[in-house]
Amino acid sequence: MRQSETVRIQKYFYNQTIHSVRDVNRLQSTLRYRDADIVDCIELAVAIAVRDTVKRVSSDVRHLLNLGKVN
């Protein structure tokens, strides 16, 4: 794999991780300042699942491609 491809993959995983973590933080912050309904809880649960999946998949791909851990 060329270095430019490696850099692109790492940037992609970094951006996806940052985006998913921000979503979770935003939803948690929203829940702190107002009454939560069932939709708010479901949105937060989905955001947490997405965040965890992004982290797990990116870690697995880095391991498979011997890219090391970048956090």
C-alpha positions as CSV (number, residue, x, y, z in Angstrom):
1,M,0.0,0.0,0.0
2,R,1.3,3.4,-0.9
3,Q,2.0,6.0,1.7
4,S,-0.6,8.4,0.3
5,E,-3.3,5.6,0.6
6,T,-2.2,4.9,4.2
7,V,-2.5,8.6,5.1
8,R,-5.9,8.8,3.5
9,I,-7.2,5.8,5.4
10,Q,-5.8,7.2,8.7
11,K,-7.4,10.6,8.0
12,Y,-10.7,9.0,7.2
13,F,-10.8,7.0,10.4
14,Y,-9.7,10.0,12.4
15,N,-12.4,12.2,10.9
16,Q,-15.1,9.6,11.4
17,T,-14.0,9.1,15.0
18,I,-14.1,12.8,15.7
19,H,-17.5,13.2,14.1
20,S,-19.1,10.3,16.0
21,V,-17.7,11.4,19.3
22,R,-19.0,15.0,18.7
23,D,-22.4,13.6,17.9
24,V,-22.5,11.7,21.2
25,N,-21.3,14.7,23.2
26,R,-23.8,17.0,21.5
27,L,-26.7,14.6,22.3
28,Q,-25.6,14.1,25.9
29,S,-25.3,17.8,26.4
30,T,-28.8,18.3,25.0
31,L,-30.2,15.7,27.4
32,R,-28.6,17.5,30.4
33,Y,-30.5,20.7,29.8
34,R,-34.0,19.6,29.0
35,D,-36.4,16.7,29.6
36,A,-35.6,13.7,27.4
37,D,-38.2,11.8,25.5
38,I,-37.9,8.4,23.9
39,V,-36.6,9.8,20.6
40,D,-33.8,11.6,22.4
41,C,-32.8,8.4,24.1
42,I,-32.9,6.4,20.9
43,E,-30.8,9.0,19.0
44,L,-28.2,8.8,21.8
45,A,-28.2,5.0,21.8
46,V,-27.7,5.0,18.0
47,A,-24.9,7.6,18.2
48,I,-23.1,5.6,20.9
49,A,-23.4,2.5,18.8
50,V,-22.0,4.3,15.7
51,R,-19.2,5.8,17.8
52,D,-18.2,2.4,19.1
53,T,-18.5,0.7,15.7
54,V,-16.3,3.3,14.1
55,K,-13.7,2.9,16.8
56,R,-13.8,-0.9,16.6
57,V,-13.7,-1.1,12.8
58,S,-10.9,1.4,12.4
59,S,-8.9,-0.4,15.0
60,D,-9.4,-3.7,13.3
61,V,-8.5,-2.3,9.8
62,R,-5.4,-0.6,11.2
63,H,-4.4,-3.9,12.8
64,L,-5.0,-5.9,9.6
65,L,-3.0,-3.4,7.5
66,N,-0.3,-3.0,10.2
67,L,-0.8,0.7,10.4
68,G,-0.5,0.9,14.2
69,K,-2.9,2.7,16.5
70,V,-3.5,6.4,15.9
71,N,-5.6,8.2,18.5
